[in-house]
Amino acid sequence: MGAFYCSVCKQTTFSGKSHIFGKSHQGRLRVVLLKFLEKVKEARRMLKKPQVETFDCTQHNQKFWCYCCELEVDRNVTDGNMAVLYAGLIEHMATQEHRKSTHKFWWENKADQKLKDKFFFSNEEIDRFKAEVEKALGTFVEKEDDFIKQEAEFIRNQEKHRQEFLKSLTEVCLPRMQWQYPRIKFTGLLFCFYI
């Protein structure tokens, strides 16, 4: 029998697939599934009340590793201006490919069958999530518009104040003097100046 690579334990075993029944493999598998389940629970919290935030590349370009599909997937969905938190994870876990990969992962690693259903999102959950995201996007856009209007008003007030200050400064600094302009008398082709 040839070498068998275990993606959960990150090692090659020469005893074949019997490795998956061992205590060390099952212990590591439990740890991996619990870590992955924490990510899924955070995403499930967002199903009923999705959060939309202003895009920040340091926070919203995060990825997560799907152990079942062995893929790195975007955690959030973003358009560059705003981000819907955990929407990428939710969309990925609702795909048919994820479902197939999860069944294969469970079969190959002999994981606890009771946990398997926690790693899927149904179509009804996705439809409700999309409806909630629409509402959240609407309120986010309204808040952003109000914020922009407030900032524009603030800028206008600052510019008005600056103009008034500049005007008062020029009036105070330049004393009014009686200037005597030279009188000009036009006599044919010559101009004569009288002071």
N, CA and C atoms as a LAMMPS dump frame, in Angstrom:
ITEM: TIMESTEP
0
ITEM: NUMBER OF ATOMS
585
ITEM: BOX BOUNDS ff ff ff
-5.0000000000000000e+02 5.0000000000000000e+02
-5.0000000000000000e+02 5.0000000000000000e+02
-5.0000000000000000e+02 5.0000000000000000e+02
ITEM: ATOMS id mol type element x y z
1 1 1 N 0.854 -1.166 0
2 1 2 C 0 0 0
3 1 3 C 0.903 1.233 0
4 2 1 N 0.509 2.271 -0.762
5 2 2 C 1.298 3.488 -0.88
6 2 3 C 1.042 4.464 0.253
7 3 1 N 1.669 5.607 0.131
8 3 2 C 1.53 6.657 1.141
9 3 3 C 0.175 7.338 1.011
10 4 1 N -0.37 7.766 2.139
11 4 2 C -1.66 8.46 2.175
12 4 3 C -1.443 9.804 2.859
13 5 1 N -1.859 10.89 2.205
14 5 2 C -1.705 12.226 2.785
15 5 3 C -3.004 12.626 3.466
16 6 1 N -2.905 13.015 4.716
17 6 2 C -4.066 13.461 5.49
18 6 3 C -4.044 14.985 5.537
19 7 1 N -5.059 15.622 4.944
20 7 2 C -5.11 17.092 4.922
21 7 3 C -5.464 17.676 6.283
22 8 1 N -6.089 16.924 7.145
23 8 2 C -6.436 17.408 8.487
24 8 3 C -5.195 17.413 9.375
25 9 1 N -4.44 16.325 9.348
26 9 2 C -3.242 16.212 10.195
27 9 3 C -2.017 16.833 9.539
28 10 1 N -2.107 17.132 8.248
29 10 2 C -0.991 17.709 7.488
30 10 3 C 0.232 16.801 7.539
31 11 1 N 0.004 15.516 7.303
32 11 2 C 1.122 14.581 7.3
33 11 3 C 0.816 13.413 6.367
34 12 1 N 1.863 12.74 5.997
35 12 2 C 1.737 11.557 5.154
36 12 3 C 1.887 10.333 6.033
37 13 1 N 0.957 9.404 5.87
38 13 2 C 1.045 8.159 6.633
39 13 3 C 1.269 7.016 5.662
40 14 1 N 1.973 6.029 6.115
41 14 2 C 2.262 4.871 5.279
42 14 3 C 1.363 3.691 5.622
43 15 1 N 0.511 3.883 6.611
44 15 2 C -0.395 2.799 6.984
45 15 3 C -1.707 2.881 6.222
46 16 1 N -1.83 3.867 5.326
47 16 2 C -3.031 3.986 4.51
48 16 3 C -4.139 4.739 5.211
49 17 1 N -5.357 4.488 4.75
50 17 2 C -6.51 5.226 5.259
51 17 3 C -6.938 4.807 6.659
52 18 1 N -6.321 3.794 7.198
53 18 2 C -6.674 3.403 8.569
54 18 3 C -6.299 4.497 9.568
55 19 1 N -5.471 5.433 9.122
56 19 2 C -5.071 6.566 9.956
57 19 3 C -6.276 7.372 10.428
58 20 1 N -7.318 7.47 9.596
59 20 2 C -8.467 8.324 9.939
60 20 3 C -9.264 7.804 11.13
61 21 1 N -9.065 6.546 11.521
62 21 2 C -9.78 6.01 12.672
63 21 3 C -9.012 6.206 13.973
64 22 1 N -7.788 6.699 13.881
65 22 2 C -6.945 6.866 15.069
66 22 3 C -7.383 8.043 15.929
67 23 1 N -6.952 8.028 17.192
68 23 2 C -7.329 9.078 18.136
69 23 3 C -6.726 10.429 17.763
70 24 1 N -5.492 10.418 17.281
71 24 2 C -4.861 11.702 16.95
72 24 3 C -5.591 12.374 15.781
73 25 1 N -5.957 11.595 14.778
74 25 2 C -6.678 12.176 13.641
75 25 3 C -8.055 12.679 14.071
76 26 1 N -8.77 11.879 14.82
77 26 2 C -10.12 12.275 15.24
78 26 3 C -10.068 13.495 16.166
79 27 1 N -9.039 13.586 16.99
80 27 2 C -8.88 14.76 17.862
81 27 3 C -8.611 16.021 17.053
82 28 1 N -7.7 15.914 16.08
83 28 2 C -7.419 17.068 15.218
84 28 3 C -8.633 17.441 14.378
85 29 1 N -9.35 16.445 13.924
86 29 2 C -10.559 16.694 13.138
87 29 3 C -11.593 17.451 13.978
88 30 1 N -11.754 17.057 15.225
89 30 2 C -12.685 17.746 16.122
90 30 3 C -12.292 19.212 16.303
91 31 1 N -10.989 19.485 16.471
92 31 2 C -10.498 20.856 16.639
93 31 3 C -10.764 21.674 15.373
94 32 1 N -10.476 21.101 14.214
95 32 2 C -10.699 21.792 12.942
96 32 3 C -12.174 22.118 12.765
97 33 1 N -13.023 21.142 13.053
98 33 2 C -14.463 21.363 12.869
99 33 3 C -14.998 22.393 13.851
100 34 1 N -14.492 22.412 15.067
101 34 2 C -14.954 23.406 16.045
102 34 3 C -14.531 24.816 15.64
103 35 1 N -13.302 24.964 15.128
104 35 2 C -12.86 26.281 14.64
105 35 3 C -13.72 26.732 13.47
106 36 1 N -13.962 25.816 12.566
107 36 2 C -14.773 26.126 11.389
108 36 3 C -16.21 26.435 11.794
109 37 1 N -16.714 25.716 12.789
110 37 2 C -18.078 25.934 13.252
111 37 3 C -18.244 27.31 13.886
112 38 1 N -17.194 27.832 14.534
113 38 2 C -17.252 29.191 15.091
114 38 3 C -17.469 30.221 13.984
115 39 1 N -16.774 30.066 12.862
116 39 2 C -16.958 30.974 11.725
117 39 3 C -18.386 30.885 11.196
118 40 1 N -18.899 29.662 11.136
119 40 2 C -20.251 29.462 10.621
120 40 3 C -21.28 30.074 11.579
121 41 1 N -21.058 29.962 12.877
122 41 2 C -21.982 30.549 13.855
123 41 3 C -22.01 32.071 13.739
124 42 1 N -20.841 32.682 13.513
125 42 2 C -20.803 34.127 13.312
126 42 3 C -21.595 34.511 12.071
127 43 1 N -21.479 33.715 11.029
128 43 2 C -22.233 33.984 9.806
129 43 3 C -23.73 33.793 10.039
130 44 1 N -24.105 32.791 10.808
131 44 2 C -25.528 32.552 11.099
132 44 3 C -26.144 33.729 11.861
133 45 1 N -25.348 34.383 12.706
134 45 2 C -25.86 35.558 13.418
135 45 3 C -26.195 36.68 12.443
136 46 1 N -25.468 36.74 11.332
137 46 2 C -25.684 37.799 10.34
138 46 3 C -26.876 37.521 9.427
139 47 1 N -27.428 36.31 9.473
140 47 2 C -28.545 35.987 8.591
141 47 3 C -29.755 36.871 8.867
142 48 1 N -30.075 37.065 10.145
143 48 2 C -31.269 37.836 10.498
144 48 3 C -31.029 39.334 10.472
145 49 1 N -29.809 39.741 10.786
146 49 2 C -29.51 41.164 10.821
147 49 3 C -28.151 41.418 10.176
148 50 1 N -28.126 41.475 8.842
149 50 2 C -26.844 41.694 8.168
150 50 3 C -26.293 43.083 8.445
151 51 1 N -24.967 43.173 8.466
152 51 2 C -24.307 44.452 8.707
153 51 3 C -23.645 44.928 7.424
154 52 1 N -23.908 46.183 7.097
155 52 2 C -23.281 46.825 5.95
156 52 3 C -22.417 47.946 6.497
157 53 1 N -21.17 47.959 6.096
158 53 2 C -20.226 48.96 6.584
159 53 3 C -19.5 49.604 5.421
160 54 1 N -18.945 50.779 5.687
161 54 2 C -18.105 51.436 4.695
162 54 3 C -16.865 50.584 4.487
163 55 1 N -16.477 50.41 3.245
164 55 2 C -15.369 49.521 2.903
165 55 3 C -14.054 50.019 3.481
166 56 1 N -13.345 49.12 4.127
167 56 2 C -12.003 49.369 4.645
168 56 3 C -11.155 48.167 4.236
169 57 1 N -10.164 48.414 3.397
170 57 2 C -9.405 47.289 2.826
171 57 3 C -8.652 46.487 3.871
172 58 1 N -8.347 47.074 5.01
173 58 2 C -7.622 46.328 6.034
174 58 3 C -8.523 45.354 6.792
175 59 1 N -9.815 45.629 6.815
176 59 2 C -10.736 44.772 7.558
177 59 3 C -11.626 43.928 6.669
178 60 1 N -12.008 44.424 5.513
179 60 2 C -13.037 43.765 4.72
180 60 3 C -12.512 42.927 3.569
181 61 1 N -11.211 42.841 3.379
182 61 2 C -10.645 41.974 2.348
183 61 3 C -10.199 40.644 2.932
184 62 1 N -10.824 40.221 3.995
185 62 2 C -10.429 38.987 4.657
186 62 3 C -10.947 37.764 3.91
187 63 1 N -10.2 36.706 4.042
188 63 2 C -10.564 35.43 3.43
189 63 3 C -10.747 34.405 4.545
190 64 1 N -11.393 33.295 4.205
191 64 2 C -11.473 32.186 5.151
192 64 3 C -11.195 30.909 4.384
193 65 1 N -10.696 29.93 5.094
194 65 2 C -10.357 28.652 4.495
195 65 3 C -11.501 27.69 4.741
196 66 1 N -12.067 27.197 3.654
197 66 2 C -13.122 26.182 3.762
198 66 3 C -12.429 24.829 3.78
199 67 1 N -12.456 24.161 4.92
200 67 2 C -11.781 22.874 5.061
201 67 3 C -12.426 21.808 4.197
202 68 1 N -13.722 21.917 3.992
203 68 2 C -14.418 20.904 3.203
204 68 3 C -14.058 21.002 1.726
205 69 1 N -14.041 22.216 1.192
206 69 2 C -13.755 22.419 -0.23
207 69 3 C -12.267 22.586 -0.507
208 70 1 N -11.496 22.795 0.545
209 70 2 C -10.069 23.092 0.444
210 70 3 C -9.849 24.294 -0.472
211 71 1 N -10.625 25.355 -0.217
212 71 2 C -10.555 26.6 -0.981
213 71 3 C -10.469 27.786 -0.037
214 72 1 N -9.824 28.846 -0.524
215 72 2 C -9.825 30.102 0.207
216 72 3 C -10.901 30.982 -0.436
217 73 1 N -11.839 31.437 0.38
218 73 2 C -13.004 32.159 -0.113
219 73 3 C -13.092 33.51 0.591
220 74 1 N -13.585 34.54 -0.12
221 74 2 C -13.801 35.85 0.499
222 74 3 C -14.843 35.731 1.599
223 75 1 N -14.539 36.327 2.749
224 75 2 C -15.487 36.293 3.857
225 75 3 C -16.625 37.281 3.649
226 76 1 N -16.301 38.46 3.118
227 76 2 C -17.293 39.513 2.933
228 76 3 C -17.511 39.752 1.443
229 77 1 N -18.637 40.374 1.13
230 77 2 C -18.905 40.802 -0.243
231 77 3 C -18.798 42.319 -0.261
232 78 1 N -18.034 42.85 -1.22
233 78 2 C -17.812 44.279 -1.279
234 78 3 C -17.808 44.762 -2.718
235 79 1 N -18.15 46.035 -2.883
236 79 2 C -18.067 46.658 -4.208
237 79 3 C -17.008 47.748 -4.233
238 80 1 N -16.229 47.868 -3.193
239 80 2 C -15.191 48.885 -3.109
240 80 3 C -15.632 50.1 -2.307
241 81 1 N -16.937 50.299 -2.152
242 81 2 C -17.462 51.411 -1.36
243 81 3 C -18.07 50.936 -0.05
244 82 1 N -18.717 49.781 -0.096
245 82 2 C -19.346 49.231 1.101
246 82 3 C -19.131 47.726 1.13
247 83 1 N -19.263 47.156 2.308
248 83 2 C -19.049 45.719 2.477
249 83 3 C -20.19 45.122 3.286
250 84 1 N -20.675 43.969 2.84
251 84 2 C -21.678 43.206 3.583
252 84 3 C -20.923 42.102 4.303
253 85 1 N -20.935 42.176 5.626
254 85 2 C -20.139 41.256 6.438
255 85 3 C -20.668 39.83 6.354
256 86 1 N -19.75 38.879 6.188
257 86 2 C -19.992 37.438 6.14
258 86 3 C -20.856 36.994 4.964
259 87 1 N -21.131 37.872 4.015
260 87 2 C -21.964 37.487 2.881
261 87 3 C -21.241 36.497 1.971
262 88 1 N -19.941 36.628 1.822
263 88 2 C -19.182 35.691 1.001
264 88 3 C -19.2 34.291 1.582
265 89 1 N -19.047 34.191 2.897
266 89 2 C -19.093 32.897 3.566
267 89 3 C -20.466 32.267 3.419
268 90 1 N -21.515 33.058 3.591
269 90 2 C -22.881 32.543 3.487
270 90 3 C -23.166 32.071 2.068
271 91 1 N -22.773 32.872 1.074
272 91 2 C -23.007 32.478 -0.312
273 91 3 C -22.251 31.197 -0.659
274 92 1 N -21.007 31.093 -0.19
275 92 2 C -20.217 29.895 -0.493
276 92 3 C -20.86 28.658 0.113
277 93 1 N -21.34 28.771 1.353
278 93 2 C -21.879 27.598 2.039
279 93 3 C -23.265 27.205 1.542
280 94 1 N -23.827 28.015 0.663
281 94 2 C -25.121 27.659 0.08
282 94 3 C -24.973 27.017 -1.295
283 95 1 N -23.754 26.97 -1.824
284 95 2 C -23.554 26.424 -3.166
285 95 3 C -23.628 24.903 -3.154
286 96 1 N -23.945 24.363 -4.304
287 96 2 C -24.02 22.915 -4.463
288 96 3 C -22.631 22.279 -4.374
289 97 1 N -21.603 22.993 -4.854
290 97 2 C -20.239 22.465 -4.789
291 97 3 C -19.793 22.283 -3.337
292 98 1 N -20.162 23.247 -2.491
293 98 2 C -19.797 23.13 -1.074
294 98 3 C -20.511 21.936 -0.447
295 99 1 N -21.753 21.763 -0.8
296 99 2 C -22.517 20.64 -0.255
297 99 3 C -21.858 19.305 -0.639
298 100 1 N -21.475 19.172 -1.908
299 100 2 C -20.825 17.935 -2.368
300 100 3 C -19.479 17.742 -1.677
301 101 1 N -18.716 18.807 -1.585
302 101 2 C -17.399 18.716 -0.95
303 101 3 C -17.519 18.368 0.531
304 102 1 N -18.548 18.888 1.176
305 102 2 C -18.756 18.595 2.594
306 102 3 C -19.096 17.124 2.791
307 103 1 N -19.96 16.593 1.944
308 103 2 C -20.285 15.16 2.043
309 103 3 C -19.03 14.32 1.841
310 104 1 N -18.199 14.676 0.876
311 104 2 C -16.964 13.95 0.608
312 104 3 C -16.007 14.057 1.793
313 105 1 N -15.874 15.277 2.358
314 105 2 C -14.99 15.488 3.506
315 105 3 C -15.433 14.626 4.683
316 106 1 N -16.749 14.598 4.937
317 106 2 C -17.263 13.816 6.053
318 106 3 C -17.008 12.327 5.816
319 107 1 N -17.188 11.883 4.597
320 107 2 C -16.986 10.474 4.288
321 107 3 C -15.514 10.088 4.435
322 108 1 N -14.615 10.92 3.895
323 108 2 C -13.194 10.595 3.915
324 108 3 C -12.59 10.658 5.313
325 109 1 N -13.12 11.526 6.176
326 109 2 C -12.538 11.706 7.512
327 109 3 C -13.351 11.079 8.635
328 110 1 N -14.448 10.469 8.286
329 110 2 C -15.314 9.801 9.273
330 110 3 C -15.675 10.741 10.419
331 111 1 N -16.148 11.936 10.045
332 111 2 C -16.526 12.942 11.043
333 111 3 C -17.921 12.638 11.585
334 112 1 N -18.265 13.315 12.676
335 112 2 C -19.554 13.132 13.341
336 112 3 C -20.679 13.618 12.43
337 113 1 N -21.61 12.731 12.102
338 113 2 C -22.697 13.053 11.173
339 113 3 C -23.668 14.095 11.737
340 114 1 N -23.727 14.225 13.06
341 114 2 C -24.634 15.194 13.669
342 114 3 C -24.224 16.633 13.359
343 115 1 N -22.938 16.85 13.131
344 115 2 C -22.443 18.204 12.873
345 115 3 C -22.594 18.643 11.421
346 116 1 N -22.763 17.7 10.521
347 116 2 C -22.702 18.016 9.094
348 116 3 C -23.729 19.064 8.67
349 117 1 N -24.945 18.984 9.163
350 117 2 C -25.998 19.921 8.741
351 117 3 C -25.731 21.357 9.183
352 118 1 N -24.865 21.544 10.155
353 118 2 C -24.549 22.895 10.624
354 118 3 C -23.661 23.662 9.641
355 119 1 N -23.087 22.962 8.673
356 119 2 C -22.164 23.578 7.73
357 119 3 C -22.817 23.914 6.386
358 120 1 N -24.138 23.903 6.356
359 120 2 C -24.884 24.262 5.143
360 120 3 C -25.828 25.419 5.434
361 121 1 N -26.183 26.149 4.381
362 121 2 C -27.247 27.14 4.451
363 121 3 C -28.292 26.76 3.411
364 122 1 N -29.546 26.766 3.821
365 122 2 C -30.608 26.38 2.893
366 122 3 C -30.957 27.546 1.967
367 123 1 N -31.674 27.246 0.9
368 123 2 C -32.094 28.281 -0.045
369 123 3 C -33.052 29.279 0.601
370 124 1 N -33.888 28.81 1.525
371 124 2 C -34.811 29.711 2.219
372 124 3 C -34.03 30.706 3.082
373 125 1 N -32.997 30.223 3.748
374 125 2 C -32.168 31.117 4.553
375 125 3 C -31.475 32.156 3.679
376 126 1 N -31.019 31.737 2.511
377 126 2 C -30.352 32.656 1.593
378 126 3 C -31.329 33.704 1.081
379 127 1 N -32.561 33.283 0.75
380 127 2 C -33.564 34.243 0.265
381 127 3 C -33.9 35.274 1.34
382 128 1 N -34.058 34.821 2.584
383 128 2 C -34.317 35.755 3.685
384 128 3 C -33.132 36.685 3.897
385 129 1 N -31.933 36.142 3.78
386 129 2 C -30.728 36.949 3.942
387 129 3 C -30.66 38.035 2.872
388 130 1 N -30.962 37.685 1.646
389 130 2 C -30.917 38.67 0.559
390 130 3 C -31.936 39.781 0.783
391 131 1 N -33.127 39.421 1.28
392 131 2 C -34.143 40.439 1.57
393 131 3 C -33.667 41.371 2.687
394 132 1 N -33.053 40.797 3.714
395 132 2 C -32.536 41.615 4.82
396 132 3 C -31.37 42.489 4.371
397 133 1 N -30.553 41.976 3.455
398 133 2 C -29.435 42.768 2.941
399 133 3 C -29.958 43.973 2.162
400 134 1 N -31.01 43.79 1.392
401 134 2 C -31.612 44.924 0.66
402 134 3 C -32.046 46.018 1.618
403 135 1 N -32.703 45.631 2.713
404 135 2 C -33.129 46.616 3.708
405 135 3 C -31.922 47.309 4.34
406 136 1 N -30.924 46.507 4.694
407 136 2 C -29.728 47.07 5.329
408 136 3 C -28.998 48.013 4.379
409 137 1 N -28.93 47.666 3.099
410 137 2 C -28.286 48.546 2.117
411 137 3 C -29.047 49.86 1.982
412 138 1 N -30.382 49.791 2
413 138 2 C -31.197 51.006 1.924
414 138 3 C -30.936 51.941 3.089
415 139 1 N -30.911 51.402 4.298
416 139 2 C -30.654 52.253 5.462
417 139 3 C -29.22 52.766 5.466
418 140 1 N -28.277 51.941 4.988
419 140 2 C -26.88 52.371 4.923
420 140 3 C -26.726 53.539 3.953
421 141 1 N -27.365 53.448 2.798
422 141 2 C -27.268 54.519 1.802
423 141 3 C -27.897 55.798 2.338
424 142 1 N -29.034 55.678 3.04
425 142 2 C -29.672 56.861 3.633
426 142 3 C -28.748 57.509 4.665
427 143 1 N -28.129 56.699 5.51
428 143 2 C -27.207 57.241 6.517
429 143 3 C -26.015 57.919 5.856
430 144 1 N -25.498 57.303 4.801
431 144 2 C -24.357 57.896 4.093
432 144 3 C -24.758 59.221 3.444
433 145 1 N -25.955 59.283 2.854
434 145 2 C -26.425 60.537 2.254
435 145 3 C -26.564 61.632 3.307
436 146 1 N -27.146 61.271 4.465
437 146 2 C -27.269 62.248 5.55
438 146 3 C -25.901 62.716 6.023
439 147 1 N -24.971 61.796 6.134
440 147 2 C -23.616 62.146 6.555
441 147 3 C -22.962 63.085 5.548
442 148 1 N -23.128 62.804 4.27
443 148 2 C -22.541 63.659 3.229
444 148 3 C -23.16 65.053 3.276
445 149 1 N -24.478 65.123 3.478
446 149 2 C -25.141 66.432 3.574
447 149 3 C -24.629 67.222 4.786
448 150 1 N -24.454 66.551 5.907
449 150 2 C -23.942 67.218 7.103
450 150 3 C -22.515 67.718 6.879
451 151 1 N -21.699 66.892 6.251
452 151 2 C -20.322 67.301 5.974
453 151 3 C -20.282 68.474 4.996
454 152 1 N -21.158 68.454 3.989
455 152 2 C -21.199 69.56 3.027
456 152 3 C -21.623 70.852 3.718
457 153 1 N -22.606 70.775 4.602
458 153 2 C -23.051 71.954 5.35
459 153 3 C -21.925 72.472 6.245
460 154 1 N -21.216 71.564 6.88
461 154 2 C -20.094 71.952 7.714
462 154 3 C -19.021 72.667 6.892
463 155 1 N -18.719 72.134 5.709
464 155 2 C -17.71 72.751 4.836
465 155 3 C -18.163 74.129 4.38
466 156 1 N -19.457 74.257 4.02
467 156 2 C -19.983 75.57 3.615
468 156 3 C -19.853 76.58 4.745
469 157 1 N -20.202 76.175 5.953
470 157 2 C -20.098 77.075 7.104
471 157 3 C -18.648 77.462 7.367
472 158 1 N -17.744 76.523 7.255
473 158 2 C -16.331 76.833 7.455
474 158 3 C -15.829 77.813 6.397
475 159 1 N -16.244 77.622 5.147
476 159 2 C -15.817 78.523 4.069
477 159 3 C -16.397 79.927 4.271
478 160 1 N -17.651 79.988 4.703
479 160 2 C -18.28 81.283 4.966
480 160 3 C -17.549 82.005 6.103
481 161 1 N -17.253 81.263 7.154
482 161 2 C -16.525 81.833 8.285
483 161 3 C -15.139 82.307 7.849
484 162 1 N -14.471 81.536 7.017
485 162 2 C -13.147 81.913 6.528
486 162 3 C -13.211 83.181 5.69
487 163 1 N -14.218 83.284 4.826
488 163 2 C -14.367 84.474 3.995
489 163 3 C -14.642 85.714 4.842
490 164 1 N -15.521 85.564 5.843
491 164 2 C -15.819 86.688 6.729
492 164 3 C -14.572 87.112 7.508
493 165 1 N -13.831 86.15 7.99
494 165 2 C -12.613 86.464 8.734
495 165 3 C -11.6 87.174 7.838
496 166 1 N -11.447 86.702 6.623
497 166 2 C -10.512 87.307 5.686
498 166 3 C -10.935 88.733 5.347
499 167 1 N -12.228 88.947 5.177
500 167 2 C -12.743 90.284 4.873
501 167 3 C -12.489 91.238 6.044
502 168 1 N -12.78 90.768 7.265
503 168 2 C -12.56 91.629 8.432
504 168 3 C -11.069 91.902 8.63
505 169 1 N -10.237 90.949 8.305
506 169 2 C -8.803 91.114 8.433
507 169 3 C -8.278 92.154 7.449
508 170 1 N -8.768 92.157 6.233
509 170 2 C -8.316 93.142 5.248
510 170 3 C -8.815 94.533 5.589
511 171 1 N -9.989 94.635 6.181
512 171 2 C -10.51 95.953 6.561
513 171 3 C -9.704 96.555 7.708
514 172 1 N -9.258 95.76 8.626
515 172 2 C -8.527 96.242 9.786
516 172 3 C -7.073 96.561 9.427
517 173 1 N -6.456 95.736 8.633
518 173 2 C -5.031 95.886 8.344
519 173 3 C -4.719 97.002 7.36
520 174 1 N -5.551 97.285 6.419
521 174 2 C -5.277 98.323 5.428
522 174 3 C -5.978 99.611 5.836
523 175 1 N -5.24 100.57 6.365
524 175 2 C -5.896 101.825 6.785
525 175 3 C -6.383 102.586 5.557
526 176 1 N -7.447 103.292 5.77
527 176 2 C -7.994 104.085 4.673
528 176 3 C -7.209 105.381 4.573
529 177 1 N -6.687 105.636 3.444
530 177 2 C -5.907 106.842 3.213
531 177 3 C -6.583 107.635 2.108
532 178 1 N -6.42 108.915 2.218
533 178 2 C -6.928 109.792 1.177
534 178 3 C -5.884 109.828 0.073
535 179 1 N -6.167 109.216 -0.974
536 179 2 C -5.257 109.206 -2.102
537 179 3 C -5.603 110.365 -3.02
538 180 1 N -4.58 111.003 -3.452
539 180 2 C -4.784 112.062 -4.452
540 180 3 C -4.29 111.515 -5.768
541 181 1 N -5.225 111.347 -6.629
542 181 2 C -4.872 110.857 -7.942
543 181 3 C -4.448 112.016 -8.818
544 182 1 N -3.467 111.832 -9.641
545 182 2 C -3.072 112.939 -10.544
546 182 3 C -4.2 113.227 -11.521
547 183 1 N -4.37 114.491 -11.761
548 183 2 C -5.383 114.893 -12.729
549 183 3 C -4.758 114.849 -14.113
550 184 1 N -5.486 114.347 -15.025
551 184 2 C -4.974 114.24 -16.386
552 184 3 C -5.741 115.216 -17.266
553 185 1 N -4.983 115.993 -18.025
554 185 2 C -5.592 116.94 -18.952
555 185 3 C -5.136 116.557 -20.352
556 186 1 N -6.096 116.385 -21.187
557 186 2 C -5.795 115.988 -22.562
558 186 3 C -5.66 117.22 -23.431
559 187 1 N -4.506 117.358 -23.944
560 187 2 C -4.285 118.499 -24.847
561 187 3 C -3.719 117.952 -26.151
562 188 1 N -4.607 117.613 -26.987
563 188 2 C -4.189 117.132 -28.3
564 188 3 C -3.523 115.769 -28.171
565 189 1 N -2.275 115.692 -28.562
566 189 2 C -1.547 114.45 -28.537
567 189 3 C -0.749 114.252 -27.267
568 190 1 N -0.693 115.249 -26.43
569 190 2 C 0.084 115.133 -25.218
570 190 3 C -0.813 115.014 -24.012
571 191 1 N -0.348 114.256 -23.086
572 191 2 C -1.039 114.161 -21.807
573 191 3 C -0.24 114.958 -20.81
574 192 1 N -0.895 115.808 -20.067
575 192 2 C -0.22 116.588 -19.047
576 192 3 C -0.731 116.153 -17.687
577 193 1 N 0.185 115.912 -16.781
578 193 2 C -0.181 115.505 -15.445
579 193 3 C -0.01 116.676 -14.512
580 194 1 N -1.016 116.933 -13.704
581 194 2 C -0.955 118.005 -12.691
582 194 3 C -1.094 117.359 -11.329
583 195 1 N -0.21 117.717 -10.47
584 195 2 C -0.311 117.188 -9.115
585 195 3 C -0.677 118.326 -8.185
